[in-house]
Amino acid sequence: MLLVVALLAAVLGFTPVRAAGGVVVQMTIGSTKATINFKAVVLDQPPIIENGRTLVPFRFIGEALGAKIGWDPVKKTVSYVLGDKNIVLTIGSITAMVNGVETTLDVAPKILPTGRTVVPVRFISETIGAKVDWNSSTRIVTITMAATLDVGIVLPTKDEPRWIQDETRFNDALKTAGYSAEILFSQGSSAKEKENVEALITKGVKVLILCPQDATAAAASADEARAAGIKVISYDRLIRDTKAVDYYVTFDSIAVGKAQAQYLVDKATGTKNPLYLYAGAATDNNAFLFFEGAWDVLQPKIADGTFVIKNSSQAVALQGKATLTRDEMGKIIGQVTTNWDFTIAKNLAEANLTIAKAADKGNVFILAPNDGTARSIADAFGDDKDVKSYVITGQDAEIPSVQYIIDGKQSMTVLKDVRTLVRDAIAAAVDYLTGKTPEQTTTYNNGKIGVPAKPSVVVTVDKSNVKAALIDSGYYKASEFTGLP
């Protein structure tokens, strides 16, 4: 990345200037070539000098510095809004308004014969809060905008209740901690995730908290953030195959899988109990950790005949192995992945049931990876006339699944108290912002390095303790449910 920047700068004739997480804009008088954070852009109008002052395209400088721009063709005014600054300039006038107060300019903005509007770069930049440097020998103008955000947070999607909970908790915690932040959602797209990270880099975040949509694809975003001098905290899911991860905030994911599997084991009696396995997304490192924990507990009970796997030939082929390699887990997950998608989960469960014999049903045990998929899978098994009963796992303690547990349609969930995880993430971010190092109790191998972490604890919740774990603890209000035990 740095080599690319250096080569780009050499081609364009610029000397790179590194801002600590902020924005750097460079332009040359008379040239349409410019850069924003060392990425090449082409101007529709080159900067000019008039009466000893530099005028630049009004739209370009505003957007480059992150301001909201406006143009009033009737009044012939241009405006910039950024933070607590509201700037209005009138074409041909040396009088400008800054937050309603008159200010005199050295040179008036103007519309050139080309039809392009130019404004005084130093006035606009310095009023917004940027620094302007002028190199008379190279005729290069450099505008540097310092960091404007403390923390940037990128979450996977707004379509799952879990991440909406996280957003709410983050907003509350950040307000209490007194730090500025912005939360963006990637909506299931790694490309959108990368755009979000780049937008936060441009806005000058000092710490990035990123929950990756795709663990490996997110490495490129982490690398960009590291190159900009930003601390990277991998949140809930581990960013893989990069050295650019400073800290990992997570629950003990292996413990989650163990808790799910142990629940199934505790509810099983006799032998030859039908076992259906489902997993999260193969692109999510957590899906492997959950499955690893579950396999550690289930495999001995598969080996002794307590359970019989019914929906994965790969799992059957490997059922004699107490410990699986990542590739071996990947083969099983490839057959039973829900991709964390409710529809995919239900379709897969229905397909499994369609080809299963009546003898493969009866009283079944189901390893479901999380609450959303658990509800979908439970609906499918509940609708099958040959399924007499089922025990099904989940995680995240989502409100709809808690209601399912109360109603007897989902057996358990693993509570990963989002309040704890958010507090841990904010604590780590504040440590970095204040020059400290977050507490570490273990490391997680992401394929390149051992990432420091301090995993948070998890709690098994079923109908017997749902009130104590979720209501009495203040996690949810009783009014959000019906039929509480």
N, C-alpha and C positions, 0 to 999 in steps of 0.2 A: 504493500500500500504506500509506504513512504517513498519507495523507488519510483512508483508511478507519479506521485505528487512532485517529486524532484524533476523527473523528466518533463512533466507537463509544464512546470514552472519555467524550465529552461527553454522550452519551445516558445512559450508566450512572452518570455523576457521578464518574468517576475522573480522576486526573491521571496521564497515562502516565509510567512510569518505565522507562527503557531499561537493560537489563542487557547487558553485552558478551558476547553469546552464551550467557547463562545462562537461568534461568527466573524470571519475575516473576508472582506471584499477588497479586491484589487482591480483598478482600472488604469488605463494609459490614455493620456490626452490624445485625441485624434484617432483612437483605435476602437474598433467594435469588439475586440477581444477582451474578456474580463474573466475573473474567477470568483466563485463563492465557495469558501472553505476548500480552495484549491481545485475545485471542479470547474472545468471550462464552460463558459456561457458566451453567447453572442448577443451584443446589444443591437437594438434597432437604430440607435443614434449614438455616435461616439461622444465622450465628454469634450467640452470646449472650455476655453478660458476667455472671460470677458471682464474688462476693467480689473484685471489681476485676480479675479475670482473664478473658481471652477464650477461650471454648471453641468449637471448630469441628468439623464432621463429620470423623470419624477417617479414613474411606476417602478422602474428597476431598483432604485435605491430603497424605496419603501418596502417592497416585497423582500429584498435581500436581507433587510434588518428585522423582518418579522412584523412590520406595522400593517395595520388595516388602512388601505388608501381609498380616496374618494375624489371624484371630479364632478363639478357643477358647471355644465356648459352655459347656463343662463348667467350666473354670477362670475363665471370664468375663474373659479377657485379650485385649488387642489388641497387635499387634506390628508393628514396622517394621524392615526391613533395607535398608540402603543403604551400599555400600562396606564400610568396616570397623566400622560402627555397627549394633548389634543392640539395639533398644529394646523393652521389654515393660512395659505398663501394665495394672493390674488395676482393673476397674470399681469405683468407690466407695472406692478406696484412694489415699492420698497417697504411697505407696511405689512407686517404679518401678525397673526394672532396666535398666542400660545396660552392655552387654557383661559381664553377670553381676555388676555392682556395684550395690548399693542406692543410690538417689537419692531425696530427698524433694521432692515437688511442692508448689506453692503452692495448687493446687486439684486435686481428684480428677476423673478422667474419669467420665462418668455416662451412663446410658441415660435419655433423656427420655421423657415420657409418650407421645410420638409413636412410640416404638420406635427412634429414631435415637440412635446413639452419638456423643458429642462428647468431644473431648480438648483439653487446654491447648495452644494454638497456639504460644506462644513456646517452651515446653519442647521440643516435638517439633521445631520448625523449627531452633532453635539447636543442639540436640543433633546433628541431621543435618548441620548446617554452613551453614544459611541465616541470613540477616539479617532481623530483624523490625522494622518501623517502624509507629508508631501515630500517627494524626492525630486528636486529640481533638475538633477542630471539625467534621470531616467524618465521624468515626467509621469511618474506613477503615483496615483492616489491610493492610500491604504486606509480602509475604515475597519476598526476593530470594535466589535460589540461584546462586552463582557458577558459572562454567564448570567442568565435571567431566571433559571429554574434550579432548585436544589436537587430534586429527585424526579426522575421519569419512570413511569410504570407501564409495562405492556402486558396485558392479559389476553388469553386465547380467544374468548368469545363472550358476547352478551346473551347468547342463546341458551346458556345453562345456568340454573339458579346459583350454583356454587360460585361462579365468578362474579355474579352480581353481589353476592354476600361479601366477597373479597373487596370489591370496589367500595362498598359502603364502609367496611371496616378500615380500609386504607384512608378514605377521606376523613373519617373521624379521628384516626390516630395521627395523621399528619397535621390536622388542625390543632390538636392538642400539643403536638411536639413543636409547632411553630415554624415549620418548614414549608417552602413553596414546592408544589408538585403538579404533575399532569398525568392523568391516567388515560391510556388509549387501548383499544381492543383490535385484535387482528382478524376476528371473524373467520377463524379456521383457515386462514391463508398465510403461508410463509412469506409470500411476496408482500402482502399488506403489513405483516409483522416487520419486515425489513424497512418498509417505508415509514412505519411508526418510529422505529429506532432512529432512522436518519433524521426525521423531523425533530425528535427530542435532542439529538446531537446538535442540530442547527440552533435550537432554542437554548443551548448552553447548559444542559443538565450536568451535574457533577457526579451523580450516582444513578445508574440504570438498574432497575429491578425488572427482570425479564422472565416471564413464564413461557417457555418456547412452545410453539405449535408443533414444530418438528425439531426434535432434539439436535439432529445433525445440521439441518439447514440453518438453524439459529446461530451456528458458529460464525458465519460471515458477519452477522450483526454484532456479535460480541467482539469480533476482531476490529470492526470499524469503531466501536465505542472505545476500545482499549487504545487504538491509534490516536483518538482525540483526547486521551488522558482521563477517561471516565472510568470509575470503578464499576465493575459488573457483578451484580448479585443474581444468581440463578434462583428463581423462585418456584418452589413446589416441584417443578420438573427440572432435571439436570440437563444443561446445555453440553453437548458432547463434541469430542474431536477438536478441541481448541484449548490453547493455554490461556486464553483471554477471559477466564472466569475467576473472579477473586474470592467468591464465597457462595455457599449453597445453603439456602434456607428451605428446610423441608421437614416433613414428618418422617418418622422411621418407616419407610415404605415397605421394607421387608417385614416389619412387625405388623403392618396392615394386612399383608397376605397371610401371615401366620394366624392372626386373629380371625380372619374369615374362615380359613381352613379348620381351625380348632373348633369353631362353632359347629361346622358340619360334622366333625368327628364326635363332638359331645352329644349331638342329637341322633347319631346313628346307633342302631342296635342290630345284632345278627350279622349276617354276611350277604354278599352279592347285592348290595344296595346300588341302584343305578346312579352314576355320577356323570353330570354334564359340566364340562369346563368351558368357560368364556373368559376372554381377556380384553384388555384395552387396545390402544393403537400400537402397531408395530414400530411406529416412528417415535414413540414416547418411552424414554428410558424407564419411567416409573412403572409402565406396564410389565416390564421384565422383572423389576424388583418385587412388585406385588405377586407375580406368578412364582418367582423364586421362593418367596416366603411361604406361599400356599403349598407349593410342591414339597417343601421340606417337611410339612406336617402331613400332607395327604399321602405321599408316596409309601410310607410304611403301612398305611391302612389299605392302600391298593394292593401292596405286596402280600398282605395277610388275608386278603379276600373280603375285607369289610366293604370296600367299594369296587365297582366295576365300571370302567370308563366306557361311555356309550357314544360319544360324538367326535372322537379324534383318533384316527388311525396312527398318527404320529405319536400321540401320548401313549397309546397302547404299546407301540413298538419300543418306547423308552421307559415303560413303567417299572422295569427292573433296576433302573439307575437312581440312586438316592440323591445324587448331585448332577445337575445338568449344566452343560456349557451354554454360553449365550447363543451359539448357533443352534443347539438342540432346542433350547427354549423358543428360539425364533421359528423353528419348524412347527412346533405346537401352536404358538400364537398365530402363525400364519393361517392355520386352519380354523381357529376359534376367535379371531379378532372381531370386535364390535366397532373398532375405530372410534370408540367413545360416542357412537352415533346411535340414538334411540331406535331409529327406523331400521338401521342395519342389524342391530341387536335383535329386534323382534323378528325380522325376516330370517335371520340365521336360526333362531330358536324354532320358528315354524318349520323351516326346512329340515332341521334335525328331527323334529317330531314326526314329520311326514314320512320319513324313511325308517323311523324306529318302529320295531315291532311292539305290540301291546305288552309283551313280557319285559321290554326294555324301559317300561314306564312304571306304573304303579306308584310306590312311594319313592320319590326321587330327591336327589341332593344336587344343588346347583351352585357352582362357584361363579358368581357374577361380579365383575370388577368394580362397578360403582353404582350409585343409586339410580341414576338415569337409565342405565342399561338394565339394572335389576328390575325396575318397574315394567319395562318393555318385555323382558324375558318372562317375568312372572305372569304378565297378561297372557302371553302365548301358552305357557304351561297350564295356567288356570282355565283356559278355554278348551284344553284337550280332554276328552271324555275318558281316556285311558289313564290319565294322571289322577291318582287317588289323593295324593298329598305331595307337597314339596317343601323343602327347606332351602331358602335362597339367601345369599349374602349380598352386601352392598357396602358403600362407604360414602362419606361426606355429610351424612345426617341432613340431607335436603328436606325441606318442609313437606313436599309431596310424599317422600319416602317414609318420613316419620308418621304421616297419616296412614300410609300403607301398613306400617308395622302395627299401629293401633288397631287397624281394621283386619289384621291377620293376613294380609296379602304379600307382605315382605317379612322375612324372619328377623333380620338384624341389619345394622349398619355400623360402620366404624366411624366414630366421631373424631374428626380431625379439627379441633377447635380453631377456626379461622382467626379468632381473636388472638390466640397464642402465636400463630404463624405470622400474622400481620405485625404483631408487636416485635417478634424476632427480626422480621425484615426491616422494620423501621429502626430498631436498635442497631442493627448492622450498618444501615445507611448513615445514621447519626454518628456512629463510631468513625466511619470513613470521612464524613464531613468535618469532624473535629480532630482528625489526625490520629485516631486510635485504630486498633485492630480488633475485629469482632471475636468473641469467645469461640474456641474450637474444642470439640471433644472427639472428633473423628474426621476422616476424609472419605470422599467418594471418587472412585476412578472414573473419569469421563472419556477414557481412551487416550488421553494425552498427559494428564496430570491428576494428582490426587487433590480434589477440590476441598478446602477446609469447610467444615459444617458442624452444627450443633443440633441434631435432630430433636424435634418436639415429640412428646408422648401422644399416644392414641388410646381411645377408650371404646370398648365393645358396648353397643347399645341394642337392647331388644325390648320387648313389651314389659319385662319385669323391672327394668330400671329407667325406662324412657323419661318418666317424670323427674326423677332425681338427677339424671345426667343432663337433661336438656331444659327443663322448666325451672327447677329449683336452683340450678346454676346460673340462671339468667341468660342462657344462650338464646332461648326463644320465650315468647309469651304464651301462656296457656290458651289465650283467646285465638291463637292461630290454628288450633286443632279442635276436633270434636271427638268425644268418647274417650278422653284420657282416662287411663286406669287409676 
